Amino acid sequence: MKVQKVGIPYKSLLSRETYDYSDSFKGEFVDKDNTIDILIISKAFFSTSPGWIGKLFTLRNKIVSVFGLKTGDKTKSKKELLQNFKGQIGEQVGIFKVFDRSDNEIVLGEDDRHLNFRVSLLLDQAISDKKHLIISTTVVFNNWFGNLYFLPVKPFHRIIVPVMLKSTIKAITV
């Protein structure tokens, strides 16, 4: 499956924001029965990442907890959270809170002392039964530490997002 680096789509809820960093990746898939919606995509996004990405998040959480940064709620299992996930504004899965939503997009993210980030999952109709999933990320640095924090994260981010896009599309089209 081909993943393409693109700009933030003008249709995205993120397009009306200002930010210090952004990226967007697009993948295409076929939905012959037109049954795949943004909630199905969101649940697949959270449940299909490769194990090495989970290990990186665990390492990240151990490191940033020393600095008092947010690491997500560990009291509920991810499986339980996803079963009950409705994609409503304010819902939380790990460090990802739903900030905005439309019929074909969910904007997730978190605000912290050092930076605020948003991740958009945008479902876009292409041609007939073909659809695009575009994952966009924006980051706003709140202080110098946010900029410093993101320096080592950025190269991993540019690898992780296309991998998660592929994993999500694979899960929803099986």
Backbone as ProteinMPNN parsed JSONL, in Angstrom:
{"seq_chain_A": "MKVQKVGIPYKSLLSRETYDYSDSFKGEFVDKDNTIDILIISKAFFSTSPGWIGKLFTLRNKIVSVFGLKTGDKTKSKKELLQNFKGQIGEQVGIFKVFDRSDNEIVLGEDDRHLNFRVSLLLDQAISDKKHLIISTTVVFNNWFGNLYFLPVKPFHRIIVPVMLKSTIKAITV", "coords_chain_A": {"N_chain_A": [[0.843, -1.177, 0.0], [0.521, 2.188, -0.812], [1.675, 5.09, 0.757], [1.288, 8.519, 0.977], [2.921, 11.618, 1.406], [1.327, 14.585, 2.219], [-0.158, 17.896, 2.162], [-1.934, 19.53, 4.854], [-5.315, 18.84, 4.537], [-7.688, 21.103, 3.07], [-10.271, 20.617, 3.823], [-10.097, 19.681, 6.358], [-10.644, 19.921, 9.885], [-8.456, 20.869, 11.2], [-7.315, 22.694, 9.495], [-8.012, 25.27, 9.999], [-6.546, 26.154, 12.103], [-3.634, 27.588, 13.763], [-0.177, 26.735, 13.927], [3.017, 25.386, 14.992], [4.32, 23.241, 13.908], [3.606, 20.822, 11.403], [2.308, 17.889, 9.764], [1.154, 15.603, 7.245], [-0.284, 12.581, 6.105], [-1.4, 10.409, 3.543], [-3.469, 7.686, 2.658], [-4.955, 5.235, 0.495], [-7.971, 3.344, 0.109], [-10.362, 0.712, -0.559], [-13.839, 0.723, -0.221], [-16.219, -1.03, -0.768], [-18.823, -1.638, 0.129], [-19.518, 0.633, 1.398], [-19.363, 0.965, 4.219], [-17.513, 1.714, 6.063], [-16.777, 3.951, 8.537], [-15.872, 6.993, 10.31], [-15.699, 6.38, 13.026], [-15.185, 3.613, 13.102], [-12.701, 3.698, 11.862], [-11.259, 5.203, 13.766], [-11.245, 3.492, 16.02], [-9.79, 1.369, 14.94], [-7.373, 2.669, 14.488], [-6.418, 3.038, 17.103], [-6.111, 0.412, 17.925], [-4.435, -1.132, 16.323], [-1.711, -0.653, 16.063], [1.725, -1.517, 15.466], [3.699, -3.657, 17.643], [6.219, -2.55, 18.336], [5.778, 0.175, 18.268], [4.085, 0.558, 20.43], [5.9, -0.08, 22.448], [7.691, 2.04, 22.173], [5.997, 4.153, 22.979], [5.597, 3.397, 25.644], [8.206, 3.68, 26.634], [8.489, 6.43, 26.166], [6.54, 7.399, 27.967], [7.652, 6.642, 30.432], [9.964, 8.206, 30.482], [9.001, 10.922, 30.217], [7.37, 11.143, 32.437], [8.999, 11.706, 34.554], [9.443, 14.378, 34.251], [7.027, 15.398, 34.846], [5.066, 15.395, 32.887], [2.104, 14.615, 30.937], [0.855, 11.264, 30.768], [-1.252, 9.595, 30.232], [-4.181, 7.644, 31.163], [-3.963, 4.767, 33.087], [-5.708, 3.122, 34.335], [-7.833, 1.844, 33.138], [-8.304, -0.764, 30.762], [-7.071, -0.751, 27.385], [-8.613, -2.14, 25.56], [-11.145, -2.228, 26.792], [-11.681, 0.53, 26.889], [-11.84, 1.101, 24.136], [-14.024, -0.462, 23.324], [-16.127, 0.932, 24.428], [-15.845, 3.378, 23.244], [-17.081, 6.235, 21.682], [-16.346, 8.336, 20.19], [-16.877, 10.914, 20.959], [-16.645, 14.414, 21.745], [-14.348, 15.213, 24.227], [-14.006, 12.613, 25.208], [-11.558, 10.142, 26.165], [-8.653, 8.306, 25.226], [-5.986, 6.767, 26.363], [-3.315, 9.029, 26.101], [-4.675, 10.534, 24.347], [-7.2, 12.767, 23.722], [-10.489, 13.482, 22.588], [-10.93, 16.28, 20.704], [-12.35, 17.582, 18.701], [-14.899, 17.051, 16.218], [-16.405, 15.82, 13.239], [-18.71, 14.57, 10.757], [-16.992, 13.052, 9.206], [-14.481, 13.183, 10.347], [-12.215, 12.991, 13.084], [-10.681, 14.737, 15.659], [-7.986, 14.375, 17.63], [-5.939, 14.66, 20.6], [-3.763, 16.439, 22.894], [-3.256, 18.81, 25.48], [-0.509, 20.183, 27.015], [1.955, 21.328, 29.399], [4.272, 21.92, 27.964], [3.793, 21.596, 25.201], [1.11, 21.582, 22.766], [-0.728, 19.202, 21.01], [-2.353, 17.969, 18.062], [-4.092, 15.388, 16.396], [-5.466, 14.491, 13.446], [-7.878, 12.374, 12.091], [-9.012, 11.86, 9.067], [-11.56, 10.999, 6.937], [-12.009, 10.667, 3.579], [-13.899, 10.799, 0.662], [-12.933, 9.394, -2.372], [-12.92, 8.336, -5.457], [-15.813, 6.815, -6.609], [-15.997, 3.79, -5.04], [-13.643, 4.139, -3.723], [-11.721, 5.431, -1.078], [-10.029, 7.902, 0.921], [-7.804, 7.915, 3.65], [-6.611, 10.282, 5.727], [-4.089, 11.191, 7.821], [-3.294, 13.714, 9.91], [-1.069, 15.841, 11.67], [-0.626, 18.369, 14.083], [1.39, 20.669, 15.887], [1.823, 22.811, 18.615], [4.121, 24.785, 20.163], [4.538, 25.538, 23.526], [6.508, 26.577, 25.048], [10.123, 26.858, 25.433], [10.909, 24.32, 26.208], [9.059, 22.632, 25.02], [9.766, 22.808, 22.329], [12.342, 21.718, 22.516], [11.706, 19.147, 23.498], [10.348, 18.111, 21.288], [12.286, 17.843, 19.327], [13.833, 15.277, 19.351], [11.63, 13.648, 19.006], [10.434, 14.195, 16.542], [11.769, 12.843, 14.209], [11.054, 10.148, 14.731], [8.306, 10.373, 14.757], [7.732, 10.928, 12.065], [8.18, 8.484, 10.985], [6.525, 6.755, 12.396], [3.807, 7.622, 11.974], [3.128, 7.103, 9.155], [3.36, 4.279, 9.289], [1.364, 3.638, 11.153], [-0.832, 4.552, 9.731], [-0.87, 2.753, 7.558], [-1.293, 0.361, 9.026], [-3.803, 0.874, 10.135], [-5.46, 1.112, 7.853], [-5.121, -1.428, 6.783], [-6.357, -2.96, 8.794], [-9.053, -2.101, 8.652], [-9.864, -2.928, 6.185], [-9.819, -5.622, 5.981]], "CA_chain_A": [[0.0, 0.0, 0.0], [1.293, 3.415, -0.953], [1.339, 6.211, 1.626], [1.788, 9.734, 0.35], [2.992, 12.814, 2.244], [0.497, 15.635, 1.629], [-0.439, 19.018, 3.045], [-3.183, 19.391, 5.614], [-6.433, 19.101, 3.621], [-8.507, 22.279, 3.381], [-11.511, 20.119, 4.435], [-9.824, 19.264, 7.734], [-10.89, 20.85, 10.986], [-7.156, 21.435, 11.577], [-6.875, 23.714, 8.536], [-8.34, 26.609, 10.491], [-5.69, 26.422, 13.261], [-2.237, 27.965, 13.541], [0.671, 25.752, 14.592], [4.455, 25.505, 14.77], [4.749, 22.084, 13.116], [2.507, 20.0, 10.884], [2.531, 16.938, 8.679], [-0.041, 14.875, 6.828], [-0.025, 11.417, 5.268], [-2.651, 9.925, 2.955], [-3.533, 6.347, 2.093], [-6.211, 4.968, -0.214], [-8.531, 2.002, 0.278], [-11.651, 0.479, -1.209], [-14.956, 0.445, 0.685], [-17.279, -1.389, -1.73], [-20.155, -1.62, 0.744], [-19.678, 1.943, 2.03], [-19.679, 0.718, 5.629], [-16.422, 2.18, 6.93], [-16.973, 5.336, 8.956], [-14.77, 7.562, 11.091], [-15.609, 5.681, 14.309], [-14.475, 2.356, 12.81], [-11.305, 4.075, 11.614], [-10.655, 5.621, 15.046], [-11.004, 2.3, 16.836], [-8.687, 0.636, 14.303], [-6.169, 3.468, 14.726], [-5.943, 2.779, 18.457], [-5.949, -1.009, 18.252], [-3.663, -1.901, 15.351], [-0.309, -0.252, 15.896], [2.694, -2.59, 15.722], [4.205, -3.738, 19.006], [7.366, -1.664, 18.58], [5.27, 1.52, 18.536], [3.643, 0.509, 21.823], [7.102, -0.039, 23.299], [8.188, 3.42, 22.141], [5.113, 4.956, 23.829], [5.899, 3.034, 27.03], [9.469, 4.352, 26.94], [8.186, 7.858, 26.241], [5.82, 7.677, 29.206], [8.593, 6.535, 31.557], [10.877, 9.352, 30.453], [8.337, 12.198, 30.45], [6.752, 11.198, 33.77], [10.01, 12.324, 35.418], [9.302, 15.822, 34.088], [5.669, 15.775, 35.218], [4.207, 15.524, 31.716], [0.984, 13.682, 30.904], [1.164, 9.944, 30.219], [-2.475, 8.83, 29.965], [-4.797, 6.897, 32.254], [-3.679, 3.333, 32.997], [-6.625, 2.379, 35.182], [-8.718, 1.04, 32.302], [-7.618, -1.413, 29.644], [-7.336, -0.141, 26.078], [-9.723, -2.887, 24.944], [-12.381, -1.741, 27.413], [-11.886, 1.903, 26.434], [-12.248, 1.103, 22.73], [-15.378, -1.021, 23.213], [-17.075, 1.969, 24.821], [-15.499, 4.624, 22.562], [-18.11, 6.758, 20.778], [-15.753, 9.427, 19.422], [-17.492, 12.174, 21.376], [-15.733, 15.424, 22.256], [-14.034, 15.034, 25.645], [-13.61, 11.228, 25.489], [-10.113, 9.975, 26.247], [-8.023, 6.997, 25.061], [-4.574, 7.036, 26.659], [-3.063, 10.474, 26.154], [-5.449, 11.161, 23.28], [-8.542, 13.226, 24.045], [-11.208, 13.977, 21.41], [-11.095, 17.733, 20.778], [-13.322, 18.061, 17.73], [-15.437, 15.952, 15.425], [-17.424, 16.036, 12.217], [-19.176, 13.267, 10.277], [-15.912, 12.28, 8.589], [-13.18, 13.499, 10.943], [-12.053, 13.097, 14.534], [-9.443, 15.404, 16.032], [-7.515, 13.902, 18.928], [-4.723, 15.348, 21.013], [-3.581, 16.748, 24.301], [-2.6, 20.068, 25.827], [0.391, 19.997, 28.151], [2.704, 22.551, 29.695], [5.345, 22.177, 26.998], [3.251, 21.701, 23.844], [-0.234, 21.079, 22.47], [-0.722, 18.524, 19.723], [-3.605, 17.457, 17.535], [-4.005, 14.377, 15.351], [-6.733, 14.393, 12.729], [-8.183, 11.221, 11.252], [-9.992, 12.389, 8.118], [-12.041, 10.066, 5.924], [-12.383, 11.471, 2.422], [-14.336, 10.022, -0.505], [-12.133, 9.634, -3.573], [-13.728, 8.05, -6.646], [-16.752, 5.701, -6.409], [-15.838, 3.067, -3.782], [-12.327, 4.429, -3.157], [-11.689, 6.471, -0.054], [-8.717, 8.252, 1.456], [-7.642, 8.21, 5.064], [-5.522, 11.237, 5.889], [-3.72, 11.446, 9.214], [-2.553, 14.97, 10.009], [-0.625, 16.198, 13.016], [-0.153, 19.731, 14.312], [2.002, 20.872, 17.204], [2.071, 24.191, 19.044], [5.076, 24.804, 21.274], [4.144, 26.507, 24.544], [7.72, 27.145, 25.63], [11.36, 26.301, 24.856], [10.975, 22.881, 26.502], [8.263, 21.964, 23.992], [10.626, 22.744, 21.155], [13.401, 20.76, 22.842], [11.066, 17.833, 23.593], [9.931, 17.623, 19.978], [13.451, 17.565, 18.47], [14.064, 13.842, 19.14], [10.365, 12.989, 18.668], [10.085, 14.447, 15.138], [12.14, 11.783, 13.266], [10.245, 8.961, 15.011], [6.938, 10.709, 14.35], [7.648, 10.817, 10.603], [8.18, 7.047, 10.67], [5.393, 6.112, 13.072], [2.493, 7.958, 11.407], [2.823, 6.274, 7.976], [3.171, 2.884, 9.701], [0.034, 3.544, 11.773], [-1.797, 4.712, 8.641], [-0.939, 1.459, 6.872], [-1.909, -0.615, 9.937], [-5.23, 1.198, 10.266], [-6.127, 0.756, 6.595], [-5.114, -2.896, 6.695], [-7.352, -3.483, 9.739], [-10.436, -1.795, 8.262], [-10.182, -3.497, 4.874], [-9.693, -7.099, 6.031]], "C_chain_A": [[0.889, 1.242, 0.0], [0.757, 4.474, 0.009], [2.035, 7.438, 1.051], [1.81, 10.868, 1.37], [2.246, 13.924, 1.518], [0.423, 16.815, 2.606], [-1.716, 18.761, 3.83], [-4.343, 19.741, 4.683], [-7.248, 20.325, 4.053], [-9.82, 21.876, 4.046], [-11.342, 19.802, 5.917], [-10.165, 20.357, 8.74], [-9.588, 21.519, 11.434], [-6.727, 22.58, 10.673], [-7.157, 25.131, 9.017], [-7.508, 27.01, 11.712], [-4.343, 26.978, 12.822], [-1.379, 27.039, 14.387], [2.132, 26.008, 14.229], [4.998, 24.371, 13.908], [3.503, 21.381, 12.601], [3.042, 18.982, 9.891], [1.233, 16.197, 8.426], [0.375, 13.74, 5.914], [-1.358, 10.842, 4.816], [-2.469, 8.512, 2.415], [-4.894, 6.129, 1.468], [-6.654, 3.535, 0.054], [-9.881, 1.931, -0.412], [-12.676, 0.099, -0.146], [-16.184, 0.167, -0.178], [-18.678, -1.273, -1.154], [-20.463, -0.303, 1.445], [-20.078, 1.819, 3.505], [-18.619, 1.252, 6.593], [-16.639, 3.653, 7.24], [-15.825, 5.768, 9.864], [-14.627, 6.882, 12.457], [-14.881, 4.345, 14.147], [-12.998, 2.638, 12.603], [-10.606, 4.44, 12.923], [-10.325, 4.425, 15.926], [-9.857, 1.479, 16.26], [-7.362, 1.356, 14.54], [-5.567, 3.15, 16.097], [-5.6, 1.317, 18.716], [-5.004, -1.777, 17.337], [-2.194, -1.532, 15.24], [0.626, -1.418, 16.217], [3.259, -2.521, 17.14], [5.345, -2.787, 19.303], [6.92, -0.232, 18.835], [4.761, 1.603, 19.974], [4.817, 0.584, 22.785], [7.71, 1.36, 23.321], [7.33, 4.334, 23.015], [5.358, 4.658, 25.313], [7.186, 3.711, 27.483], [9.253, 5.848, 27.082], [7.529, 8.209, 27.567], [6.733, 7.597, 30.43], [9.495, 7.759, 31.626], [10.157, 10.639, 30.836], [7.668, 12.288, 31.815], [7.705, 11.831, 34.785], [9.877, 13.843, 35.393], [7.895, 16.312, 34.407], [4.732, 15.967, 34.04], [3.154, 14.418, 31.697], [1.364, 12.373, 30.213], [-0.083, 9.107, 29.946], [-2.918, 8.038, 31.177], [-4.548, 5.401, 32.074], [-4.658, 2.494, 33.81], [-7.584, 1.501, 34.384], [-7.914, 0.418, 31.171], [-8.0, -0.723, 28.331], [-8.527, -0.818, 25.405], [-11.062, -2.4, 25.48], [-12.709, -0.32, 26.949], [-12.421, 1.939, 25.002], [-13.64, 0.521, 22.518], [-16.43, 0.046, 23.488], [-16.862, 3.293, 24.094], [-16.571, 5.019, 21.55], [-17.585, 7.905, 19.916], [-16.34, 10.783, 19.758], [-16.44, 13.123, 21.943], [-15.593, 15.24, 23.769], [-13.642, 13.615, 26.016], [-12.089, 11.102, 25.416], [-9.727, 8.519, 26.031], [-6.53, 7.22, 25.238], [-4.347, 8.525, 26.789], [-3.882, 11.24, 25.125], [-6.869, 11.486, 23.741], [-9.187, 13.71, 22.743], [-11.475, 15.467, 21.611], [-12.169, 18.252, 19.839], [-13.774, 16.871, 16.89], [-16.406, 16.486, 14.381], [-17.858, 14.65, 11.753], [-18.043, 12.407, 9.73], [-14.525, 12.572, 9.166], [-13.272, 13.504, 12.47], [-10.694, 13.724, 14.789], [-9.122, 15.034, 17.469], [-6.305, 14.727, 19.34], [-4.637, 15.517, 22.509], [-2.933, 18.119, 24.417], [-1.761, 19.798, 27.066], [1.156, 21.297, 28.357], [3.662, 22.921, 28.579], [4.854, 22.321, 25.562], [1.826, 21.18, 23.802], [-0.155, 20.387, 21.12], [-2.123, 18.06, 19.361], [-3.293, 16.444, 16.441], [-5.393, 14.261, 14.739], [-6.774, 13.086, 11.958], [-9.321, 11.672, 10.352], [-10.294, 11.347, 7.058], [-12.585, 10.889, 4.766], [-12.746, 10.556, 1.262], [-13.465, 10.386, -1.69], [-13.037, 9.453, -4.788], [-14.538, 6.784, -6.368], [-16.527, 5.023, -5.066], [-14.46, 3.267, -3.146], [-12.425, 5.583, -2.169], [-10.244, 6.732, 0.339], [-8.833, 8.392, 2.969], [-6.424, 9.111, 5.157], [-5.311, 11.451, 7.384], [-2.827, 12.677, 9.219], [-2.216, 15.236, 11.463], [-0.222, 17.66, 13.038], [0.386, 19.815, 15.729], [2.184, 22.366, 17.424], [2.994, 24.108, 20.258], [4.68, 25.907, 22.25], [5.336, 27.188, 25.196], [8.938, 26.466, 24.987], [11.462, 24.803, 25.093], [10.162, 22.077, 25.478], [9.047, 21.785, 22.706], [11.727, 21.706, 21.348], [12.858, 19.335, 22.888], [10.8, 17.257, 22.205], [11.107, 17.304, 19.05], [13.71, 16.07, 18.281], [12.791, 13.081, 18.736], [10.097, 13.064, 17.162], [10.52, 13.331, 14.175], [11.333, 10.494, 13.467], [8.813, 9.169, 14.534], [6.755, 10.499, 12.848], [7.705, 9.375, 10.119], [6.899, 6.396, 11.18], [4.059, 6.388, 12.372], [2.206, 7.17, 10.128], [2.613, 4.8, 8.315], [1.786, 2.7, 10.313], [-1.068, 3.705, 10.72], [-1.97, 3.392, 7.892], [-1.634, 0.408, 7.731], [-3.411, -0.391, 10.068], [-5.984, 0.778, 9.009], [-6.183, -0.76, 6.44], [-6.214, -3.489, 7.584], [-8.783, -3.249, 9.268], [-10.839, -2.425, 6.945], [-10.046, -5.007, 4.837], [-11.056, -7.736, 6.041]], "O_chain_A": [[1.88, 1.317, 0.727], [-0.447, 4.724, 0.072], [3.211, 7.396, 0.69], [0.846, 11.065, 2.11], [2.498, 14.18, 0.341], [0.894, 16.723, 3.739], [-2.488, 17.864, 3.492], [-4.357, 20.825, 4.099], [-7.468, 20.552, 5.242], [-10.428, 22.681, 4.751], [-12.326, 19.669, 6.645], [-9.998, 21.548, 8.477], [-9.617, 22.618, 11.987], [-5.857, 23.365, 11.051], [-6.592, 26.089, 8.489], [-7.729, 28.072, 12.293], [-3.957, 26.856, 11.659], [-1.809, 26.603, 15.455], [2.438, 26.743, 13.291], [6.026, 24.529, 13.25], [2.473, 21.346, 13.274], [4.082, 19.183, 9.265], [0.336, 16.166, 9.268], [1.254, 13.891, 5.067], [-2.32, 10.787, 5.582], [-1.452, 8.188, 1.801], [-5.875, 6.76, 1.861], [-5.831, 2.632, 0.207], [-10.462, 2.947, -0.796], [-12.413, -0.738, 0.718], [-17.073, 1.009, -0.305], [-19.611, -0.864, -1.845], [-21.539, -0.137, 2.018], [-21.007, 2.481, 3.969], [-18.82, 1.238, 7.807], [-16.681, 4.494, 6.342], [-14.917, 4.986, 10.145], [-13.519, 6.821, 12.989], [-14.046, 3.992, 14.98], [-12.143, 1.909, 13.105], [-9.471, 4.021, 13.153], [-9.243, 4.359, 16.51], [-9.038, 0.95, 17.011], [-6.339, 0.71, 14.768], [-4.351, 3.01, 16.23], [-4.857, 1.022, 19.653], [-4.789, -2.97, 17.553], [-1.498, -2.071, 14.38], [0.358, -2.208, 17.122], [3.291, -1.456, 17.755], [5.435, -2.263, 20.414], [7.604, 0.508, 19.542], [4.982, 2.603, 20.657], [4.732, 1.24, 23.822], [8.188, 1.816, 24.36], [7.861, 5.196, 23.715], [5.328, 5.568, 26.142], [7.251, 4.252, 28.587], [9.771, 6.469, 28.011], [7.902, 9.186, 28.217], [6.6, 8.394, 31.358], [9.758, 8.284, 32.708], [10.641, 11.38, 31.691], [7.421, 13.389, 32.307], [7.26, 12.425, 35.767], [10.16, 14.516, 36.385], [7.598, 17.497, 34.258], [3.704, 16.631, 34.174], [3.308, 13.399, 32.371], [2.088, 12.364, 29.218], [0.046, 7.983, 29.46], [-2.14, 7.791, 32.098], [-4.881, 4.833, 31.034], [-4.464, 1.288, 33.96], [-8.094, 0.511, 34.909], [-6.954, 1.014, 30.682], [-9.098, -0.186, 28.189], [-9.346, -0.161, 24.763], [-12.003, -2.184, 24.716], [-13.862, -0.003, 26.655], [-13.333, 2.703, 24.689], [-14.363, 0.964, 21.625], [-17.489, 0.065, 22.862], [-17.623, 4.238, 24.306], [-16.925, 4.234, 20.67], [-18.282, 8.39, 19.025], [-16.307, 11.7, 18.937], [-15.461, 12.685, 22.547], [-16.583, 15.126, 24.491], [-13.001, 13.416, 27.048], [-11.423, 11.852, 24.703], [-10.363, 7.61, 26.563], [-5.879, 7.796, 24.367], [-5.085, 9.213, 27.495], [-3.789, 12.464, 25.044], [-7.637, 10.595, 24.103], [-8.508, 14.282, 21.89], [-12.153, 15.868, 22.557], [-12.828, 19.248, 20.138], [-13.12, 15.829, 16.856], [-17.122, 17.462, 14.605], [-17.408, 13.65, 12.312], [-18.114, 11.179, 9.778], [-13.512, 12.247, 8.547], [-14.257, 13.952, 13.056], [-9.685, 13.309, 14.218], [-9.876, 15.335, 18.394], [-5.713, 15.418, 18.511], [-5.325, 14.85, 23.282], [-2.157, 18.528, 23.553], [-2.255, 19.247, 28.05], [1.017, 22.245, 27.583], [3.845, 24.1, 28.277], [5.43, 23.083, 24.786], [1.392, 20.436, 24.682], [0.427, 20.929, 20.181], [-2.958, 17.795, 20.225], [-2.356, 16.617, 15.663], [-6.369, 13.968, 15.43], [-5.825, 12.734, 11.258], [-10.452, 11.846, 10.805], [-9.395, 10.869, 6.367], [-13.497, 11.699, 4.935], [-11.99, 9.647, 0.919], [-13.278, 11.567, -1.982], [-13.835, 10.336, -5.103], [-13.977, 5.78, -5.93], [-16.834, 5.618, -4.033], [-14.147, 2.633, -2.138], [-13.121, 6.571, -2.401], [-9.36, 5.904, 0.121], [-9.818, 8.913, 3.493], [-5.335, 8.744, 4.716], [-6.226, 11.838, 8.11], [-1.752, 12.688, 8.619], [-2.98, 14.899, 12.368], [0.446, 18.139, 12.122], [-0.087, 19.137, 16.641], [2.639, 23.089, 16.538], [2.684, 23.446, 21.248], [4.507, 27.062, 21.86], [5.199, 28.241, 25.818], [8.796, 25.613, 24.111], [12.037, 24.086, 24.274], [10.545, 20.964, 25.117], [8.992, 20.73, 22.074], [12.008, 20.912, 20.45], [13.49, 18.415, 22.368], [10.999, 16.065, 21.971], [10.937, 16.564, 18.081], [13.8, 15.622, 17.138], [12.878, 11.985, 18.182], [9.591, 12.109, 16.573], [9.694, 12.897, 13.373], [10.971, 9.827, 12.498], [8.19, 8.263, 13.98], [5.74, 9.955, 12.412], [7.327, 9.076, 8.986], [6.274, 5.594, 10.486], [3.261, 5.468, 12.197], [1.119, 6.604, 10.014], [1.78, 4.138, 7.696], [1.108, 1.714, 10.026], [-2.115, 3.064, 10.813], [-3.095, 2.968, 7.626], [-2.466, -0.351, 7.234], [-4.191, -1.343, 10.108], [-7.039, 0.151, 9.102], [-7.2, -1.303, 6.007], [-6.918, -4.412, 7.172], [-9.642, -4.109, 9.463], [-12.024, -2.458, 6.611], [-10.148, -5.611, 3.769], [-11.165, -8.961, 6.081]]}, "name": "protein", "num_of_chains": 1, "seq": "MKVQKVGIPYKSLLSRETYDYSDSFKGEFVDKDNTIDILIISKAFFSTSPGWIGKLFTLRNKIVSVFGLKTGDKTKSKKELLQNFKGQIGEQVGIFKVFDRSDNEIVLGEDDRHLNFRVSLLLDQAISDKKHLIISTTVVFNNWFGNLYFLPVKPFHRIIVPVMLKSTIKAITV"}
